[in-house]
């Protein structure tokens, strides 16, 4: 990860977003996920550990991304917030 600038506490990294065949939208931070259909019916998994999803994200994000598309490369920004 790299800092945007010295005054910005945000941290940036890259990852992938992929949509499973059931519409579930997942975020990955490792290698580009691979399509798995033999055992699951249609999910994306990280190639190394086959269980590398970081998180589900709202299914309404990236509405044009479908199961038939390749995973989408994304920039991920993590920024502290006050709750």
Residue pairs with C-beta under 8 A, 6 or more apart in sequence:
1 11
1 12
1 13
2 11
2 12
3 10
3 11
3 12
4 10
4 12
9 79
9 80
10 77
10 78
10 79
11 77
11 78
11 79
12 75
12 76
12 77
12 78
13 29
13 75
13 76
13 78
14 29
14 73
14 74
14 75
14 76
15 27
15 28
15 29
15 54
15 73
15 74
15 76
16 27
16 28
16 29
16 32
16 33
16 71
16 72
16 73
16 74
17 25
17 26
17 27
17 28
17 57
17 61
17 62
17 65
17 71
17 72
17 74
18 25
18 26
18 28
18 33
18 44
18 65
18 71
18 72
19 25
19 26
19 44
19 62
19 65
19 66
19 67
19 69
20 26
20 42
20 43
20 44
20 67
21 37
21 41
21 42
21 43
21 67
22 41
22 42
23 59
24 43
24 56
24 59
25 56
25 57
25 58
25 59
25 61
25 62
25 65
26 33
26 44
26 53
26 54
26 55
26 56
26 57
27 53
27 54
27 55
27 56
27 57
27 74
27 76
28 44
28 46
28 52
28 53
28 54
28 71
29 52
29 54
29 76
30 46
30 48
30 49
30 52
31 46
31 47
31 48
32 47
32 71
32 73
33 44
33 45
33 46
33 47
33 52
33 71
34 44
34 45
34 46
34 47
35 42
35 44
36 42
36 43
36 44
36 45
36 50
42 67
44 71
45 51
45 52
45 53
46 52
46 53
62 72
65 72
